[in-house]
């Protein structure tokens, strides 16, 4: 499996876990961005964003373009 596909799969799994959590508990925007350590959403926003940016960089590299 390519690195790109691994990252996509990781994002999809993160989305699934987030939706499961949201349906069971609801999501406070503060928890989405600033959840304390130990909270299921701790660092979720940053981790998801970092993966997404890796994919953006890979796509630009594949097409020979720049952001």
N, C-alpha and C positions, 0 to 999 in steps of 0.2 A: 504494500500500500504506500502511496506517495505521501510525503510530508504534508502536502496541501490537503489531501483527503483525510489524513489523521487530524489535522486542525479543524477541518469542517465537521468531522465526526465528534470531536471534543466539544465544539460549539453546540451541536445538536443535542448532545447529552446534557450539557449545561442548561440549555433551554428547557429540556424536558424536566430536569430536576427543579428548575425555577418555577415552571408552571405547576408542578405537583405541589410545591411549597405554597405557592400563591393560592391555589384552590383550597388547600387545607387551612391556611392561616391568614390569608390576605397579606398584602405587602404595604408597609408604611414607606413612603418615599425616603424618609430618613434612614431606614434600615437598608434600603436598596443602595444608597450611596455611602452611608457611614455606619454600617452594622458593626457592633463591637466584636472583638475576638471571641470565638466560640459560637457565634451566631451562624446559622446555616448560610446566610448571605454575606458573611464577612469577606471582603475583597472581591465579591462576585463581579461588580461593575468594572473594576480595574482589570481583573483577569480576562473577562469577556472582551473588553476593549483591546487589550494587548494582543489577544489571538486574532481579532478582527483586523488589526493593523498589520500583523504579520501576513495575513492573507492579501491585504491591499498591496503591500510591498511585493509579494510574490507575483501578483497579477501584473503590476507595473514592470517587473523584471521580465516576465514572459513576453510582454508586448513591446518591451524596449522603450517604455514611456517613463515619465517622472510625475510625481505629485506636485 
